[in-house]
Each structure stands twice: as C-alpha cells, then as structure tokens.
Amino acid sequence: MDWHDQGIVLAIRLHGESSAIAEVLTASRGRHPGLVRGAHSRRLSPVLQPGNEVEVHWRGRLEEHLGTYQVEPVRQRAALLLDDSRRLSGLAALCALAEVALPEREPHDALYRGFQVVLDALVADGPWAALIVRWEVQLLQELGFGLDLSVCAVTGLADDLTHVSPRTGRAVSRAAALPYEGRLLPLPAFLGGAAPAEGAPTGEDGVPPGDIAAGFALTGHFIMRHLLEPRRLKMPPARSRLVSRFLAQPGTSGSVFSS
C-alpha cells in the first residue's frame, strides 16, 4: 500500500550507512515513521531537518510496517533559524516533545494546525514562547487530559484566578489559594490567570518572562504526570534546555519549577 501526505519533520535517526528513519508529523496520519534511503545525501540532508515542511510518499507491504518515505521539500524553516540560538531552541523543544508525546499513526488535525502556527511564529519571531505553552495545553486537551482553567475549583467563579491544582488541573482563585499557595502551580495571565502587577517586566513578545516560565512549569507538570511518566519516559532534553533559558531571565523565579 502507499499514500501521499504533507507533514513536518520531527526527528531523524540514523539507520545504516546511508539511510535514516524519519519521524514526520503528517496532516492526516499523525506522527508516522518511515525509512528514507540516501538521507545523508547533499540533496536530502538539508531537507530532513526538524521543523521543515515536506511532501512525503509512503510505501509499505502492510500498514503496520515501517515502510519507506520519498521526500520532497515544501518549506525549509530550519535554515531560517540557524543564526538565532534562541528561536532554534524553541524549534528543537517543540519537535522533540511532539515526537515523544504524540501517539504513533493517530491523526490530530487541531494539533497539526497549531504546530504550523507555532512554527510560523518562530520564523517571524512573533510570540512563539507563549504559543509553545498554548500548544502544550492543546496537546493535553487532545490526548484526554485537558486543564480546566476557566473557573475556580473552590468558588466556581471566573474572577482573579492565580493558581492551578497540581492534582486536578483546575484553576484556583487568589483568595481560595492563599492557605495552599506553596502547593499550587502559578497560572500565568496569558492562560487566563489574573493580570500581572502594573510595572512588571515584559519579554520581547510582551509577556512577562515569569509568566512564560510559569506556563512551562504548568504544562510540564501535567505532561510528565499524564503522558510521559506512565510510559517511563523523561522530558526531552531540548525542552528542558528551552525552559532553562526562560528561567535564567530577569524577573523569573526558579520556584515555579519546584513541581
């Protein structure tokens, strides 16, 4: 059997002297592996880079087989970020998390479209860090572990939400969180939390670096708990390196990563 689809390269693993196994997030078939012959050639090597958009033709005897890919470039985003280690770290983190967290051969159209939005923001140097966090929230939602950040779990009100329960994934208001603040995860404003204090420092995309760090801490806690730990997997190092970049920025507290 065979099929054609468009997708985004997530990872490449060496296979023999001249081939590689490509993990591609495809539009209609989800994360799908395939063997690429001649992957290290002058033509294919720059194409098979994480974040690049490709047209793939998959062939295999049976649907469950590894099969082989023929690959053609559509949009080579990775080359546009090579001179910016900050954005390149965002790209690496996004692709690495998608590779480890998404189930194989299971389509998720909303996640695929969201992935494209984040990649375009990375190329344009838009608010890509906040978008990565939002994509991680969407990842949890699509895989059945959505967070309830709309109202306070204690009062049922939507006002002044500041924290999230690490056990239930539900928002908690400032007043209700006060006795348990040390055991709760901060809820950043860009995910529906209370607005930061006036005069708080903001990053290049207008979001306080502390809010970005808190967002990564929030999603990271639930990604580990629901998606990775049950499969005895660790958080991808590329994502941990990205988080460290934001943790090191002025106005950011390391305490948000204590969970």
Secondary structure as UniProt FT lines:
FT   STRAND          2..15
FT   TURN            16..18
FT   STRAND          19..26
FT   TURN            27..29
FT   STRAND          30..36
FT   TURN            37..40
FT   TURN            42..47
FT   TURN            50..51
FT   STRAND          53..59
FT   TURN            63..64
FT   STRAND          68..75
FT   HELIX           78..81
FT   TURN            82..83
FT   HELIX           85..101
FT   HELIX           109..124
FT   HELIX           128..142
FT   TURN            143..144
FT   TURN            153..155
FT   STRAND          161..164
FT   TURN            166..168
FT   STRAND          170..173
FT   HELIX           174..177
FT   HELIX           178..183
FT   STRAND          185..186
FT   HELIX           189..191
FT   TURN            198..199
FT   TURN            204..205
FT   HELIX           209..222
FT   HELIX           223..228
FT   HELIX           229..231
FT   HELIX           237..247
FT   TURN            250..251
FT   HELIX           254..257
//
